């Protein structure tokens, strides 16, 4: 996809092709769409042959978790996979999850993430792991992932994975029984390069990456290749921005939601091991858990079609392509991701703190008076200046531009 295309053309080239595919990838259309009931239990898949772990199709993205009772409720609904990271809310996510681990740790496949850089020493990595284990109130995690590997996430990408200290730290942590399996997460525009490198390297067992119905077609081949190599493949950023949360058109009369349709789209790919989605309360569990084992229906596809038509020019896919056209070196994709957290996920503190942590020159001050060459670069036609202005108004310290 080397040239800019219209929303409708992109839709035809990418998502629409997947939605109309008649192959078994989409499951049996004749099956009744199951709902949560005693007879509809959570379904499980293997997190890659390299781990052999049996994980729930829907997992908890633990960034917003505060209440341990939410985790107990999720376990009762069959969710056994929990993902967090050392830097989620300055460790408060791990602390909240740790409070829930007493008496249930053996029922949970627990993943956390660390953030070593190209020059980070083995001793520093192991110290951060020990801090995570203390917060999580456990002596080990099942999976430990290198967090957010991508050029747009801190300026280093593969350099982080080429640090020999990283592998020494992993090996020692495994020898000590503190880590069972290793992995990598990423969501930036160089995701394909990073994840293909990870698959070929041979050391890692799991990959966690953005995957939703707005993805580019080549990502499908990467996912299949990972599974064929025995790696577990976990999907995140599954809601494609989660725009229009208050739009009643995104809800069918039957009560099934756009979010459910988006999650079912992800799980309809048999090469995906499972997905994680941010969960902070019981209502979210009640909405997300029933997608497990459910068929992607024509009504679901219609919701996804509607989403593209209604929000295609607002939903950033984080491909980072626009940033090479920006004369001011604005971190466009990161800003729009932080805006997504605040506006669409309702987590203003998360979005604002991340935005304000950017260097001033990487925010949007330089957009004023710019001819906006970024507009010609976006493959899905996002109104980048307009979205940046809205992001700045919500997250920034002064009035919106213009």
C-alpha positions in Angstrom: 0.0 0.0 0.0 2.4 2.6 -1.3 0.1 5.4 -2.3 -2.6 7.2 -0.4 -6.0 5.7 -1.0 -9.5 6.7 -0.1 -11.3 5.3 2.9 -13.6 3.3 0.6 -10.6 2.0 -1.5 -8.7 1.0 1.6 -11.8 -0.7 2.9 -12.1 -2.7 -0.3 -8.4 -3.6 -0.3 -8.1 -4.5 3.3 -10.9 -5.1 5.8 -13.7 -5.8 3.4 -11.8 -8.6 1.8 -11.4 -10.3 5.1 -15.0 -9.7 6.1 -16.3 -11.3 2.9 -13.9 -14.3 2.8 -15.9 -17.5 2.6 -13.2 -19.8 3.9 -13.2 -21.6 7.2 -11.2 -18.7 8.7 -14.5 -17.1 9.5 -16.1 -20.2 11.2 -19.5 -21.7 10.5 -22.0 -19.0 9.7 -24.9 -21.4 10.4 -23.9 -21.7 14.1 -26.2 -19.8 16.5 -24.6 -16.7 18.0 -24.0 -17.9 21.6 -24.5 -15.7 24.6 -23.3 -15.9 28.1 -25.1 -18.6 30.0 -24.2 -21.6 32.2 -24.0 -23.6 28.9 -21.7 -21.1 27.3 -18.3 -21.4 28.9 -15.1 -19.6 28.1 -13.2 -21.3 25.3 -9.4 -21.8 25.5 -6.6 -22.0 23.0 -2.9 -23.0 23.2 -0.5 -20.1 23.6 1.8 -21.5 20.9 3.5 -24.9 20.9 6.6 -23.4 22.5 4.6 -22.7 25.7 1.8 -25.2 25.6 -0.1 -22.9 28.0 -3.9 -23.1 27.8 -5.3 -19.6 27.8 -8.7 -18.1 27.7 -9.7 -16.6 24.4 -10.4 -13.3 26.2 -7.7 -12.0 28.5 -7.4 -9.1 30.9 -5.4 -6.1 29.8 -4.4 -5.0 33.3 -3.5 -1.3 32.8 -6.6 0.2 34.5 -7.1 -2.5 37.2 -7.6 -1.2 40.7 -10.1 -3.6 42.3 -8.9 -7.2 43.0 -12.6 -8.3 43.1 -12.8 -7.7 39.3 -10.1 -10.3 38.8 -12.0 -12.8 40.9 -15.1 -12.1 38.9 -13.2 -12.6 35.7 -11.8 -16.0 37.0 -15.4 -17.0 37.7 -16.3 -16.3 34.1 -13.4 -18.4 32.8 -10.8 -15.7 32.1 -7.4 -17.0 33.1 -5.0 -14.8 31.2 -3.8 -11.5 32.8 -1.4 -9.0 31.2 0.3 -6.1 33.0 3.6 -4.2 32.9 6.1 -2.8 35.3 5.4 0.8 34.2 1.6 0.6 34.1 0.4 3.4 36.3 3.9 3.5 38.0 3.4 -0.1 39.2 -0.1 0.3 40.6 -1.5 -2.2 38.0 0.9 -4.9 39.3 0.1 -4.0 42.9 -3.7 -4.4 42.3 -3.2 -7.7 40.5 -0.9 -8.9 43.2 -3.5 -8.3 45.8 -5.8 -10.8 44.0 -3.2 -13.5 43.5 -3.4 -15.1 47.0 -5.1 -18.4 46.7 -5.7 -18.2 42.9 -2.2 -17.9 41.4 -2.3 -21.5 40.1 -5.4 -20.6 38.1 -3.8 -17.7 36.3 -1.5 -17.4 33.3 0.3 -14.3 34.4 2.3 -12.0 32.1 4.2 -8.8 32.9 6.5 -6.7 30.7 9.9 -5.1 31.3 11.4 -2.2 29.4 15.2 -2.8 28.9 17.0 -0.6 26.4 20.0 -1.3 24.2 22.4 -0.3 27.0 20.5 -1.7 30.0 22.6 -4.0 32.1 21.5 -7.5 33.1 21.6 -6.5 36.8 19.2 -3.6 36.1 16.8 -5.9 34.3 16.8 -8.5 37.1 16.2 -5.9 39.7 13.2 -4.6 37.8 11.9 -8.2 37.5 12.3 -8.7 41.3 10.3 -5.5 41.9 7.5 -6.7 39.6 7.4 -10.1 41.4 7.2 -8.4 44.7 4.3 -6.2 43.6 2.5 -9.2 42.0 3.0 -11.2 45.2 4.3 -14.2 43.3 7.6 -16.0 42.9 7.3 -16.2 39.1 5.5 -15.0 36.0 4.5 -17.3 33.2 5.5 -14.8 30.4 7.9 -11.9 30.5 7.7 -9.6 27.5 10.0 -6.9 26.2 7.7 -3.9 26.2 6.7 -1.7 23.3 9.5 -2.5 20.9 9.3 0.0 18.0 11.1 3.1 16.7 8.3 5.4 17.8 8.3 4.1 21.3 11.5 5.7 22.6 13.7 5.8 19.5 15.2 2.3 19.8 13.7 -0.8 18.1 15.7 -3.9 17.2 18.7 -2.5 19.1 16.8 -3.4 22.3 16.6 -7.0 21.2 20.2 -7.1 20.1 21.5 -6.4 23.6 23.3 -9.6 24.8 22.6 -8.6 28.4 18.9 -9.1 27.7 19.4 -12.8 26.9 21.7 -13.3 29.9 19.0 -11.8 32.1 16.3 -14.0 30.6 18.4 -17.1 31.0 19.3 -16.4 34.6 15.6 -15.6 35.5 14.5 -18.9 33.9 17.2 -20.8 35.8 15.9 -19.2 39.1 12.4 -20.2 38.2 11.2 -16.6 38.0 10.2 -16.6 34.4 8.9 -19.5 32.2 8.6 -17.9 28.8 9.9 -14.9 26.9 8.2 -12.6 24.4 8.1 -9.2 22.7 5.3 -6.6 22.4 4.9 -3.9 19.9 2.4 -1.7 18.0 4.4 0.9 16.0 4.7 1.3 12.3 7.8 -0.9 12.2 5.8 -3.8 13.8 6.2 -6.1 10.8 10.0 -5.6 10.8 10.3 -6.2 14.5 8.0 -9.2 14.7 9.5 -10.9 11.7 12.9 -10.5 13.4 11.5 -12.0 16.6 10.0 -15.0 14.8 13.3 -15.7 13.0 15.5 -15.2 16.0 14.3 -18.4 17.7 14.7 -17.3 21.3 11.2 -15.9 22.0 8.0 -17.8 22.7 5.3 -15.2 22.5 4.5 -12.0 20.6 1.9 -9.4 21.6 0.9 -7.0 18.9 -1.8 -4.6 17.6 -4.4 -6.5 15.5 -7.8 -5.4 14.5 -10.1 -5.2 11.5 -8.3 -2.1 10.2 -5.0 -3.9 9.9 -3.0 -4.2 6.7 -3.3 -7.5 4.8 0.3 -8.5 5.2 -0.1 -8.9 9.0 -2.1 -12.0 8.4 0.9 -13.8 6.9 3.1 -12.8 9.8 0.6 -14.2 12.3 0.4 -17.5 10.5 4.2 -17.7 10.2 4.5 -17.1 14.0 2.1 -19.9 14.8 3.8 -22.2 12.4 7.1 -21.5 14.2 5.4 -22.4 17.5 5.0 -18.9 18.9 1.9 -17.8 20.8 0.2 -14.7 19.2 -1.7 -12.4 21.4 -3.7 -9.5 20.0 -4.1 -6.0 21.5 -5.5 -2.7 20.3 -8.4 -4.8 19.1 -11.0 -2.1 18.9 -9.4 0.0 16.2 -9.6 3.1 18.3 -13.0 2.5 19.9 -14.5 5.6 18.3 -18.1 6.6 18.8 -18.7 5.1 22.2 -22.0 7.0 22.6 -23.2 6.4 19.1 -26.4 4.3 19.4 -25.9 3.1 15.8 -23.1 1.0 17.0 -25.5 -1.2 19.0 -27.8 -3.7 17.4 -31.3 -4.2 18.6 -30.3 -7.6 19.9 -27.9 -5.8 22.3 -24.7 -7.0 20.7 -22.2 -4.2 20.5 -19.5 -2.9 18.1 -16.9 -4.0 20.7 -18.2 -7.5 20.6 -18.1 -7.5 16.8 -14.5 -6.3 16.8 -13.4 -8.9 19.3 -15.2 -11.7 17.4 -13.3 -10.5 14.2 -10.0 -11.0 16.0 -10.9 -14.4 17.4 -12.2 -15.6 14.1 -8.6 -16.0 13.0 -7.5 -19.5 14.3 -3.9 -18.5 14.3 -4.5 -15.9 17.1 -3.9 -17.5 20.5 -6.0 -15.0 22.4 -6.6 -11.3 22.8 -6.3 -8.8 25.7 -8.5 -5.9 26.3 -8.4 -3.3 29.1 -10.7 -4.3 31.9 -11.4 -2.4 35.1 -15.0 -3.4 36.1 -17.5 -6.3 36.0 -19.6 -4.7 33.3 -16.7 -4.9 30.8 -16.3 -8.6 31.6 -20.0 -9.2 31.1 -19.7 -7.6 27.6 -16.4 -9.1 26.5 -16.5 -12.7 27.9 -19.5 -13.8 25.7 -17.5 -13.3 22.5 -15.6 -16.4 23.2 -16.9 -19.3 21.1 -19.2 -17.0 19.2 -19.4 -16.8 15.5 -18.8 -13.6 13.5 -22.2 -12.9 12.0 -23.3 -10.8 9.0 -24.8 -8.4 11.6 -21.3 -8.1 13.1 -19.8 -7.4 9.8 -22.3 -4.6 9.2 -21.3 -3.0 12.4 -17.7 -3.1 11.3 -18.6 -1.7 7.9 -20.5 1.1 9.6 -17.5 1.9 11.9 -15.2 2.3 8.9 -17.6 4.6 7.1 -18.4 6.7 10.2 -14.9 6.9 11.8 -12.4 5.9 9.1 -11.0 9.4 9.0 -10.6 9.5 12.7 -9.1 6.1 13.5 -5.3 6.1 13.4 -3.8 2.7 12.6 -0.4 3.8 14.1 1.5 2.9 11.0 3.8 6.0 11.6 4.0 6.7 7.9 2.9 10.3 8.3 5.8 11.1 10.5 8.3 10.9 7.7 6.4 13.7 6.0 6.3 15.9 9.0 8.8 18.8 8.8 8.5 19.4 12.6 9.1 15.9 13.8 5.8 15.7 15.6 5.1 12.3 17.2 1.8 12.1 15.4 0.9 8.4 16.0 1.8 8.6 19.7 -0.2 11.7 20.3 -3.2 10.1 18.6 -2.8 7.0 20.7 -2.7 9.1 23.9 -5.8 10.9 22.6 -7.5 7.5 22.1 -6.8 6.5 25.7 -8.3 9.8 26.9 -11.2 10.4 24.6 -12.3 6.8 23.6 -11.2 4.8 26.6 -12.1 7.4 29.1 -8.7 7.4 30.7 -7.8 11.1 30.6 -5.0 10.8 33.2 -3.2 8.1 31.2 -3.5 10.1 27.9 -2.6 13.4 29.4 0.4 12.2 31.4 1.8 10.4 28.4 1.3 13.5 26.2 2.9 15.8 28.6 5.9 13.5 28.9 6.7 14.1 25.3 9.3 16.7 24.5 7.7 20.0 23.6 9.2 19.9 20.1 7.5 16.5 19.5 4.0 17.9 20.4 2.0 19.9 17.9 3.2 23.4 18.5 4.9 23.3 15.1 1.7 22.5 13.3 0.5 26.1 13.3 0.8 27.4 9.8 2.1 24.1 8.4 0.8 23.1 4.9 0.2 19.6 6.4 2.1 17.3 4.0 1.0 14.5 6.5 -2.4 14.6 5.0 -1.1 13.2 1.7 0.6 10.3 3.5 -2.1 8.6 5.5 -3.3 5.4 3.7 -6.7 5.6 5.4 -7.3 9.3 4.9 -7.2 10.4 8.6 -7.7 14.1 9.0 -4.4 14.4 10.9 -4.3 18.1 11.6 -7.9 18.0 12.8 -7.3 15.0 15.1 -4.1 16.6 16.5 -6.0 19.7 17.3 -8.6 17.8 19.2 -5.9 15.9 21.0 -4.1 19.0 22.0 -7.3 20.6 23.3 -8.0 17.6 25.5 -4.4 16.7 26.6 -2.4 19.9 26.2 -1.9 22.9 28.5 -3.4 25.6 26.3 -6.2 26.3 23.9 -6.5 24.3 20.6 -4.7 25.6 17.5 -6.5 27.6 14.9 
